Amino acid sequence: MIGLVFALPRELEAFRVKLGSASVFQADGLTFYYTCANGRPVISVSSGIGQERSRRAAESLLRIFNVDAIISAGFAGGVKGDVRTGELIIARNVLNYPRQTGPGGASDAYSHPCHGSLVDLSCRLASESGLGFHCGDLLTVNEVVAQPDSKRRIGDTTSAVAIEMEGIGVAEAATASGAPFLALKVVSDETDDELKGDGLVYEDGRVNALGVIAHLLRNPLDLVYFLRLRHKTDTALEKLSVFLCLLTERYKEAFNPLHRVTEK
């Protein structure tokens, strides 16, 4: 069985609907969904935003369920010029910086490597499927990076190709338990895209509908921006979900290269 930790309920739901009906388990204040991908059992959970929430969700998943590997999945923002919306980010390493220093203090950075065979399998499957992807470092940040200048600065001063807010939490939980770990993201915004709005998503990942309405009353022209953003992220999630279905069906090939042959 493989485990997946998403930040947002929307990210999880886009994947789960691909697999059909699910059994639901409540534990530790979290909701876990048990489904199957072509006969392969999958357990998924939405952690909420940030590395502390993702760490707690991953710790619960790893303690309750006997999984072969755990994946941090969801959105990421590009910080290199050639990283485009809808492309996959297959992380070789997940990076983090102490809150007080932030990106740029390379000597203060620490890194969690992803499971090499899972990385290689993901790259091979993405290539075979004709999906655009980047394999490189992923940086976990402590707050939303909204401005293009800030994204470019991260791209220029770190090895990261993309940023997000949860990967390091799942990585640390996986390392503590000895579980193989992979971070697999899809690009929701590019380096030159400004992210508008503040406080429009609660920490648990739900959309703050009243906050969105209040923002649009103050900035009515942003309606077009939000509609375009929704369309772009829906398309990105579709690509991520399709790929996750494929990976969760075939992930055991990463641990046994002969697995694909012996099953035939």
GUKOL-897398 format. One record per residue (C-alpha): residue number from 1; residue in three letters; chain; x, y, z. Coordinates in nm, 4 decimals. Each point is the difference from the previous one (the first is absolute). Example, Ala and Ser with C-alpha at 12.3 -4.5 7.8 and 13.67 -1.06 7.14 Angstrom:
// residues 2
FIVEX    i   aa  ch        xx        yy        zz
FIVEX    1  ALA   A    1.2300   -0.4500    0.7800
FIVEX    2  SER   A    0.1370    0.3440   -0.0660
// end
This chain:
// residues 264
FIVEX    i   aa  ch        xx        yy        zz
FIVEX    1  MET   A    0.0000    0.0000    0.0000
FIVEX    2  ILE   A    0.1156    0.3523   -0.0745
FIVEX    3  GLY   A   -0.0878    0.3156    0.1963
FIVEX    4  LEU   A   -0.0580    0.3497   -0.1367
FIVEX    5  VAL   A   -0.0066    0.3256    0.1946
FIVEX    6  PHE   A   -0.1623    0.2993   -0.1700
FIVEX    7  ALA   A   -0.0240    0.3491    0.1486
FIVEX    8  LEU   A   -0.3376    0.0995   -0.1439
FIVEX    9  PRO   A   -0.3273   -0.1969   -0.0047
FIVEX   10  ARG   A   -0.0329    0.1093   -0.3636
FIVEX   11  GLU   A    0.3289   -0.1694   -0.0898
FIVEX   12  LEU   A   -0.1034   -0.3234    0.1694
FIVEX   13  GLU   A   -0.3476   -0.0008   -0.1523
FIVEX   14  ALA   A    0.1319    0.0434   -0.3548
FIVEX   15  PHE   A    0.2053   -0.3171    0.0487
FIVEX   16  ARG   A   -0.2599   -0.1967    0.1950
FIVEX   17  VAL   A   -0.2793    0.0404   -0.2565
FIVEX   18  LYS   A    0.2256   -0.1722   -0.2541
FIVEX   19  LEU   A   -0.0051   -0.3130    0.2154
FIVEX   20  GLY   A   -0.3715   -0.0155    0.0785
FIVEX   21  SER   A   -0.1607   -0.0855    0.3347
FIVEX   22  ALA   A    0.2055    0.0147    0.3181
FIVEX   23  SER   A   -0.0165   -0.1249    0.3564
FIVEX   24  VAL   A    0.0321    0.2844    0.2490
FIVEX   25  PHE   A    0.1870   -0.0167    0.3310
FIVEX   26  GLN   A    0.0118    0.2676    0.2697
FIVEX   27  ALA   A    0.3024    0.0154    0.2283
FIVEX   28  ASP   A    0.2116    0.2660    0.1728
FIVEX   29  GLY   A   -0.2378    0.2695   -0.1262
FIVEX   30  LEU   A    0.0694   -0.0999   -0.3599
FIVEX   31  THR   A   -0.2038   -0.1707   -0.2720
FIVEX   32  PHE   A    0.1717   -0.2823   -0.1873
FIVEX   33  TYR   A   -0.1278   -0.1409   -0.3296
FIVEX   34  TYR   A    0.0703   -0.3615   -0.0936
FIVEX   35  THR   A   -0.0305   -0.0670   -0.3723
FIVEX   36  CYS   A    0.1578   -0.2236   -0.2642
FIVEX   37  ALA   A    0.1924    0.0787   -0.3180
FIVEX   38  ASN   A   -0.0398   -0.3014   -0.2298
FIVEX   39  GLY   A   -0.0017   -0.2294    0.3015
FIVEX   40  ARG   A    0.2743    0.1855    0.1855
FIVEX   41  PRO   A   -0.1212    0.1365    0.3368
FIVEX   42  VAL   A    0.0565    0.3724    0.0579
FIVEX   43  ILE   A   -0.0505    0.2027    0.3186
FIVEX   44  SER   A   -0.0348    0.3782   -0.0367
FIVEX   45  VAL   A   -0.0360    0.2905    0.2410
FIVEX   46  SER   A   -0.0257    0.3781   -0.0200
FIVEX   47  SER   A    0.2262    0.1598    0.2593
FIVEX   48  GLY   A   -0.0715    0.3694   -0.0362
FIVEX   49  ILE   A    0.2589    0.2648   -0.0804
FIVEX   50  GLY   A    0.3549    0.0103    0.1338
FIVEX   51  GLN   A    0.2742   -0.2357    0.1037
FIVEX   52  GLU   A   -0.1218   -0.0537    0.3575
FIVEX   53  ARG   A   -0.3434   -0.1145   -0.1168
FIVEX   54  SER   A    0.1495   -0.2197   -0.2699
FIVEX   55  ARG   A    0.2413   -0.1551    0.2488
FIVEX   56  ARG   A   -0.2797   -0.0860    0.2435
FIVEX   57  ALA   A   -0.2141   -0.1481   -0.2776
FIVEX   58  ALA   A    0.2911   -0.2074   -0.1309
FIVEX   59  GLU   A    0.0861   -0.1220    0.3507
FIVEX   60  SER   A   -0.3606   -0.1118    0.0529
FIVEX   61  LEU   A   -0.0164   -0.1718   -0.3378
FIVEX   62  LEU   A    0.3269   -0.1842    0.0585
FIVEX   63  ARG   A   -0.0997   -0.1043    0.3517
FIVEX   64  ILE   A   -0.3497   -0.1250   -0.0885
FIVEX   65  PHE   A    0.0551   -0.1567   -0.3422
FIVEX   66  ASN   A    0.2605   -0.2445   -0.1249
FIVEX   67  VAL   A    0.1225    0.1809   -0.3113
FIVEX   68  ASP   A    0.2870   -0.0876   -0.2333
FIVEX   69  ALA   A    0.0742    0.3659   -0.0753
FIVEX   70  ILE   A   -0.1422    0.3487    0.0573
FIVEX   71  ILE   A   -0.0381    0.2848   -0.2503
FIVEX   72  SER   A   -0.0441    0.3731    0.0575
FIVEX   73  ALA   A   -0.2205    0.1107   -0.2908
FIVEX   74  GLY   A   -0.1700    0.3218   -0.1110
FIVEX   75  PHE   A    0.0711    0.3445   -0.1395
FIVEX   76  ALA   A    0.3357    0.1746   -0.0309
FIVEX   77  GLY   A    0.1113    0.3346   -0.1396
FIVEX   78  GLY   A    0.2736    0.0279   -0.2586
FIVEX   79  VAL   A    0.3119    0.2035    0.0760
FIVEX   80  LYS   A    0.1944   -0.0657   -0.3223
FIVEX   81  GLY   A   -0.0891    0.1582   -0.3317
FIVEX   82  ASP   A   -0.0523   -0.3283   -0.1844
FIVEX   83  VAL   A   -0.2431   -0.1481    0.2571
FIVEX   84  ARG   A   -0.3533    0.0243   -0.1382
FIVEX   85  THR   A   -0.3487   -0.0408    0.1424
FIVEX   86  GLY   A   -0.1219   -0.3578   -0.0226
FIVEX   87  GLU   A    0.3466   -0.1560   -0.0028
FIVEX   88  LEU   A    0.0907   -0.2603    0.2600
FIVEX   89  ILE   A    0.2716    0.0563    0.2587
FIVEX   90  ILE   A    0.1702   -0.3250    0.0971
FIVEX   91  ALA   A    0.2208    0.0893    0.2937
FIVEX   92  ARG   A    0.3437   -0.1510    0.0467
FIVEX   93  ASN   A    0.0438    0.1923    0.3264
FIVEX   94  VAL   A   -0.2311    0.2051    0.2200
FIVEX   95  LEU   A    0.1747    0.3057    0.1422
FIVEX   96  ASN   A   -0.0806    0.2208    0.2962
FIVEX   97  TYR   A    0.1504    0.3050    0.1688
FIVEX   98  PRO   A   -0.0366    0.1205    0.3574
FIVEX   99  ARG   A   -0.2768    0.2581    0.0225
FIVEX  100  GLN   A    0.2390    0.2721    0.1157
FIVEX  101  THR   A    0.2353   -0.0302   -0.2967
FIVEX  102  GLY   A   -0.2144   -0.1030   -0.2961
FIVEX  103  PRO   A    0.1225   -0.0810   -0.3505
FIVEX  104  GLY   A    0.3391    0.1395   -0.0776
FIVEX  105  GLY   A    0.1801   -0.1319    0.3062
FIVEX  106  ALA   A    0.1298   -0.3083   -0.1739
FIVEX  107  SER   A    0.2115   -0.1060    0.2953
FIVEX  108  ASP   A   -0.3139   -0.0145    0.2154
FIVEX  109  ALA   A   -0.1998   -0.2143   -0.2424
FIVEX  110  TYR   A   -0.0800   -0.3599    0.0764
FIVEX  111  SER   A   -0.1164   -0.2626   -0.2441
FIVEX  112  HIS   A   -0.2023   -0.3204    0.0010
FIVEX  113  PRO   A    0.0691   -0.2250   -0.2986
FIVEX  114  CYS   A   -0.2927   -0.1771   -0.1622
FIVEX  115  HIS   A    0.0141   -0.3749   -0.0587
FIVEX  116  GLY   A    0.2240   -0.0378   -0.3047
FIVEX  117  SER   A   -0.1854   -0.2917   -0.1614
FIVEX  118  LEU   A   -0.3380    0.1739    0.0424
FIVEX  119  VAL   A    0.1464    0.3119   -0.1601
FIVEX  120  ASP   A    0.1410   -0.1961   -0.2931
FIVEX  121  LEU   A   -0.3242   -0.1937   -0.0507
FIVEX  122  SER   A   -0.2026    0.3241    0.0073
FIVEX  123  CYS   A    0.2262    0.1593   -0.2600
FIVEX  124  ARG   A   -0.0275   -0.3060   -0.2233
FIVEX  125  LEU   A   -0.3799   -0.0165    0.0277
FIVEX  126  ALA   A   -0.0361    0.3737   -0.0646
FIVEX  127  SER   A    0.2235   -0.0265   -0.3045
FIVEX  128  GLU   A   -0.1888   -0.3032   -0.1340
FIVEX  129  SER   A   -0.3296    0.1828    0.0522
FIVEX  130  GLY   A    0.1180    0.3096   -0.1849
FIVEX  131  LEU   A   -0.0518    0.2234    0.3028
FIVEX  132  GLY   A    0.2111    0.3097    0.0485
FIVEX  133  PHE   A    0.2052   -0.0267    0.3167
FIVEX  134  HIS   A    0.3045    0.1282    0.1850
FIVEX  135  CYS   A    0.2123   -0.2147    0.2282
FIVEX  136  GLY   A    0.1908    0.2088    0.2511
FIVEX  137  ASP   A   -0.0050    0.1565    0.3438
FIVEX  138  LEU   A   -0.3219    0.1168    0.1657
FIVEX  139  LEU   A    0.0090    0.2715    0.2678
FIVEX  140  THR   A   -0.2498    0.0053    0.2869
FIVEX  141  VAL   A   -0.0723    0.3595    0.1054
FIVEX  142  ASN   A   -0.1705    0.1260    0.3155
FIVEX  143  GLU   A   -0.2373    0.2449   -0.1666
FIVEX  144  VAL   A   -0.1534    0.0674   -0.3402
FIVEX  145  VAL   A    0.2440    0.1582   -0.2448
FIVEX  146  ALA   A   -0.2295    0.2225   -0.2051
FIVEX  147  GLN   A    0.2238    0.2443   -0.1848
FIVEX  148  PRO   A    0.1969   -0.0848   -0.3165
FIVEX  149  ASP   A    0.3106    0.1785    0.1302
FIVEX  150  SER   A    0.0033   -0.2219    0.3090
FIVEX  151  LYS   A   -0.0448   -0.3137   -0.2093
FIVEX  152  ARG   A    0.2865    0.0995   -0.2290
FIVEX  153  ARG   A    0.2223    0.0678    0.3015
FIVEX  154  ILE   A   -0.0646   -0.3527    0.1279
FIVEX  155  GLY   A    0.0684   -0.1423   -0.3445
FIVEX  156  ASP   A    0.3254    0.1945   -0.0235
FIVEX  157  THR   A    0.1312   -0.0761    0.3492
FIVEX  158  THR   A   -0.1029   -0.3646    0.0506
FIVEX  159  SER   A    0.0057   -0.3230   -0.1986
FIVEX  160  ALA   A   -0.3807   -0.0277    0.0186
FIVEX  161  VAL   A   -0.2090   -0.0172   -0.3161
FIVEX  162  ALA   A   -0.3253    0.0503    0.1938
FIVEX  163  ILE   A   -0.1346    0.0908    0.3441
FIVEX  164  GLU   A   -0.2831   -0.1238    0.2225
FIVEX  165  MET   A   -0.0867   -0.0112    0.3701
FIVEX  166  GLU   A   -0.0404   -0.3631    0.1100
FIVEX  167  GLY   A    0.2652   -0.2313   -0.1434
FIVEX  168  ILE   A    0.2559    0.0312    0.2772
FIVEX  169  GLY   A   -0.2563   -0.0963    0.2652
FIVEX  170  VAL   A   -0.0849   -0.3251   -0.1767
FIVEX  171  ALA   A    0.3695   -0.0637   -0.0700
FIVEX  172  GLU   A    0.0927    0.0337    0.3673
FIVEX  173  ALA   A   -0.2796   -0.2340    0.1088
FIVEX  174  ALA   A    0.1059   -0.2534   -0.2628
FIVEX  175  THR   A    0.3652    0.0203    0.1043
FIVEX  176  ALA   A   -0.0902   -0.0527    0.3659
FIVEX  177  SER   A   -0.2023   -0.3110   -0.0852
FIVEX  178  GLY   A    0.2365   -0.1354   -0.2645
FIVEX  179  ALA   A   -0.2666    0.0121   -0.2732
FIVEX  180  PRO   A    0.1026    0.0683   -0.3619
FIVEX  181  PHE   A   -0.1008    0.3556   -0.0921
FIVEX  182  LEU   A   -0.0757    0.1907   -0.3195
FIVEX  183  ALA   A   -0.1167    0.3566   -0.0644
FIVEX  184  LEU   A   -0.2065    0.0285   -0.3175
FIVEX  185  LYS   A   -0.1577    0.3338   -0.0884
FIVEX  186  VAL   A   -0.1649    0.1800   -0.2903
FIVEX  187  VAL   A    0.0727    0.3622   -0.0893
FIVEX  188  SER   A   -0.2941    0.2313    0.0746
FIVEX  189  ASP   A    0.1769    0.3324   -0.0593
FIVEX  190  GLU   A    0.3104    0.1068   -0.1871
FIVEX  191  THR   A    0.2839    0.2292    0.1022
FIVEX  192  ASP   A   -0.1570    0.3089   -0.1593
FIVEX  193  ASP   A   -0.3488   -0.0658    0.1395
FIVEX  194  GLU   A   -0.1044    0.2248    0.2882
FIVEX  195  LEU   A   -0.2221   -0.1718    0.2565
FIVEX  196  LYS   A   -0.2819    0.2319    0.1039
FIVEX  197  GLY   A   -0.2026   -0.0011    0.3187
FIVEX  198  ASP   A    0.0908   -0.0659    0.3615
FIVEX  199  GLY   A   -0.1701   -0.2313    0.2454
FIVEX  200  LEU   A   -0.2231   -0.1524   -0.2677
FIVEX  201  VAL   A    0.0723   -0.3549    0.1120
FIVEX  202  TYR   A   -0.0306   -0.1220    0.3582
FIVEX  203  GLU   A    0.2893   -0.1891    0.1611
FIVEX  204  ASP   A   -0.1921   -0.3255   -0.0396
FIVEX  205  GLY   A   -0.0046    0.0574   -0.3765
FIVEX  206  ARG   A   -0.3640    0.1025   -0.0409
FIVEX  207  VAL   A   -0.0802    0.3078   -0.2085
FIVEX  208  ASN   A   -0.1037    0.3059    0.2015
FIVEX  209  ALA   A   -0.3086    0.0843   -0.2078
FIVEX  210  LEU   A   -0.0794    0.3180    0.1965
FIVEX  211  GLY   A    0.3597    0.1097   -0.0399
FIVEX  212  VAL   A   -0.0184   -0.0502   -0.3757
FIVEX  213  ILE   A   -0.3231    0.2009   -0.0192
FIVEX  214  ALA   A    0.1477    0.2811    0.2100
FIVEX  215  HIS   A    0.3111    0.0075   -0.2206
FIVEX  216  LEU   A   -0.2074    0.0207   -0.3165
FIVEX  217  LEU   A   -0.2133    0.2796    0.1419
FIVEX  218  ARG   A    0.3205    0.1971    0.0525
FIVEX  219  ASN   A    0.1623   -0.1166   -0.3243
FIVEX  220  PRO   A   -0.2759   -0.0932   -0.2478
FIVEX  221  LEU   A    0.2398   -0.0249   -0.2947
FIVEX  222  ASP   A    0.1713   -0.2917    0.1730
FIVEX  223  LEU   A   -0.2995   -0.2199   -0.0869
FIVEX  224  VAL   A    0.1588   -0.0719   -0.3389
FIVEX  225  TYR   A    0.3270   -0.0898    0.1748
FIVEX  226  PHE   A   -0.1732   -0.2451    0.2350
FIVEX  227  LEU   A   -0.1940   -0.1637   -0.2834
FIVEX  228  ARG   A    0.3178   -0.0464   -0.2028
FIVEX  229  LEU   A    0.1857   -0.1305    0.3029
FIVEX  230  ARG   A   -0.2753   -0.2524    0.0673
FIVEX  231  HIS   A    0.0103   -0.1236   -0.3580
FIVEX  232  LYS   A    0.3809   -0.0319    0.0024
FIVEX  233  THR   A    0.0104   -0.1831    0.3311
FIVEX  234  ASP   A   -0.2864   -0.2327   -0.0981
FIVEX  235  THR   A    0.1984   -0.0969   -0.3096
FIVEX  236  ALA   A    0.3160   -0.0466    0.2074
FIVEX  237  LEU   A   -0.1791   -0.2189    0.2545
FIVEX  238  GLU   A   -0.1397   -0.2169   -0.2769
FIVEX  239  LYS   A    0.3542   -0.0721   -0.1215
FIVEX  240  LEU   A    0.1256   -0.0683    0.3516
FIVEX  241  SER   A   -0.2911   -0.2310    0.0781
FIVEX  242  VAL   A    0.0423   -0.2023   -0.3182
FIVEX  243  PHE   A    0.3695   -0.0431    0.0724
FIVEX  244  LEU   A   -0.0565   -0.0925    0.3651
FIVEX  245  CYS   A   -0.2415   -0.2729   -0.1103
FIVEX  246  LEU   A    0.2691   -0.1405   -0.2267
FIVEX  247  LEU   A    0.2720    0.0240    0.2640
FIVEX  248  THR   A   -0.2097   -0.1584    0.2748
FIVEX  249  GLU   A   -0.0768   -0.2915   -0.2333
FIVEX  250  ARG   A    0.3669   -0.0599   -0.0810
FIVEX  251  TYR   A    0.1991    0.1311    0.2965
FIVEX  252  LYS   A    0.1185   -0.3486    0.1013
FIVEX  253  GLU   A    0.2220   -0.0019   -0.3078
FIVEX  254  ALA   A    0.2202    0.2429    0.1942
FIVEX  255  PHE   A    0.0684   -0.2680    0.2621
FIVEX  256  ASN   A    0.0105   -0.3021   -0.2304
FIVEX  257  PRO   A    0.1115    0.0679   -0.3588
FIVEX  258  LEU   A   -0.1286   -0.3460   -0.1001
FIVEX  259  HIS   A   -0.3463    0.0676    0.1430
FIVEX  260  ARG   A   -0.1463    0.1173   -0.3294
FIVEX  261  VAL   A    0.1279   -0.3153   -0.1757
FIVEX  262  THR   A   -0.1011   -0.2538    0.2649
FIVEX  263  GLU   A   -0.3577    0.1289    0.0099
FIVEX  264  LYS   A   -0.0545   -0.0684   -0.3708
// end
